[in-house]
Amino acid sequence: MRSTAPIQNRIRVGPRRVRMVENVIWPAYLDATKSRAEGRRVPLDEAIDDPTVDEIAESVQQVGYDAVIERDKTYPREYEPRGRVLVKGADDASKTDLVQAAAAYVAILRD
């Protein structure tokens, strides 16, 4: 059975097994209180104060992708678990585009 996913989104696990790669968005990527060294991936003027996984998931769905929230996960550079959002079906967008779009929509949702 062959996978229909684009080659850049597949990882070979064994001789015949292929696993799909999902994009992960951690709240730290959008957090205005974090520096770039601490994990922020958007410019400071686009960053959000203390974003939640619920806001991020809602913004990802507004962009048009499926989002799965994993609340018990902790970003490796943080101590408190804030969760993460898995983005499925985003084969046509880069991770940078996804994170910046999510930040823009979270800002709109808060207004």
VEXVEXTI-905935 format. One record per residue (C-alpha): residue in three letters; x, y, z. Coordinates in steps of 0.05 Angstrom, whole numbers, padded with zeros to 5 digits, always signed. Example, Ala and Ser with C-alpha at 12.3 -4.5 7.8 and 13.67 -1.06 7.14 Angstrom:
ALA+00246-00090+00156/SER+00273-00021+00143/
//
This chain:
MET+00000+00000+00000/ARG+00030+00067-00021/SER+00022+00132+00015/THR-00008+00190-00024/ALA+00028+00243+00018/PRO+00080+00287-00014/ILE+00151+00262-00005/GLN+00174+00318+00040/ASN+00120+00299+00092/ARG+00138+00226+00097/ILE+00190+00193+00141/ARG+00213+00123+00127/VAL+00207+00083+00192/GLY+00224+00014+00166/PRO+00233-00022+00101/ARG+00159-00015+00082/ARG+00129+00030+00135/VAL+00119+00105+00123/ARG+00095+00152+00178/MET+00061+00219+00166/VAL+00093+00281+00196/GLU+00048+00333+00228/ASN+00066+00405+00241/VAL+00069+00423+00314/ILE+00054+00493+00341/TRP+00076+00506+00412/PRO+00047+00568+00448/ALA+00119+00592+00458/TYR+00124+00603+00383/LEU+00073+00660+00388/ASP+00088+00686+00458/ALA+00108+00759+00462/THR+00141+00748+00530/LYS+00191+00700+00499/SER+00254+00719+00462/ARG+00276+00686+00398/ALA+00327+00646+00439/GLU+00270+00622+00483/GLY+00231+00596+00424/ARG+00189+00653+00395/ARG+00184+00645+00319/VAL+00143+00706+00299/PRO+00165+00779+00299/LEU+00152+00815+00364/ASP+00100+00861+00333/GLU+00060+00799+00311/ALA+00069+00761+00376/ILE+00013+00750+00427/ASP+00015+00756+00503/ASP+00007+00687+00534/PRO-00028+00650+00478/THR-00067+00587+00496/VAL-00073+00522+00457/ASP-00148+00533+00450/GLU-00136+00600+00415/ILE-00082+00570+00370/ALA-00126+00510+00351/GLU-00184+00556+00335/SER-00139+00600+00292/VAL-00111+00540+00255/GLN-00182+00517+00240/GLN-00199+00587+00215/VAL-00141+00581+00166/GLY-00172+00516+00141/TYR-00132+00459+00173/ASP-00149+00406+00224/ALA-00121+00417+00293/VAL-00111+00368+00351/ILE-00096+00395+00420/GLU-00049+00356+00465/ARG-00054+00390+00534/ASP-00006+00346+00572/LYS+00056+00364+00531/THR+00111+00411+00553/TYR+00155+00452+00506/PRO+00227+00430+00517/ARG+00250+00501+00535/GLU+00195+00511+00588/TYR+00179+00479+00654/GLU+00103+00486+00658/PRO+00060+00444+00611/ARG+00019+00489+00565/GLY+00004+00437+00513/ARG+00015+00438+00438/VAL-00027+00438+00375/LEU-00017+00386+00320/VAL-00036+00413+00251/LYS-00059+00360+00203/GLY-00068+00367+00128/ALA-00020+00426+00120/ASP+00021+00394+00065/ASP+00015+00457+00022/ALA+00042+00507+00074/SER+00109+00516+00107/LYS+00115+00516+00182/THR+00133+00590+00182/ASP+00071+00607+00142/LEU+00028+00566+00190/VAL+00056+00599+00253/GLN+00050+00669+00225/ALA-00022+00657+00202/ALA-00040+00628+00270/ALA-00011+00689+00305/ALA-00050+00736+00260/TYR-00115+00699+00273/VAL-00104+00695+00348/ALA-00096+00771+00348/ILE-00161+00778+00309/LEU-00197+00730+00356/ARG-00176+00772+00416/ASP-00202+00837+00387/
//
